[in-house]
Amino acid sequence: MNAAIDPMIQVNPLFMRMDLLIEVGKLELAIANIRRQKAANEAEPLIAPLASRIARLNEALGRLTA
């Protein structure tokens, strides 16, 4: 069977939005866990990339609703 991906497939924006919101929630939980388990000076280097990812996801969410 020759299965090709149809370039015209559209993803429902509602599903994409929910996926992004779930990912933001997971990252926020991870940040909360790090803050709870680590000293402030140890936590910041671990939190910075997660916070950056949240910012990028929030930008994507903003574009979806526009």
Secondary structure as UniProt FT lines:
FT   TURN            7..8
FT   HELIX           13..37
FT   HELIX           40..65
//
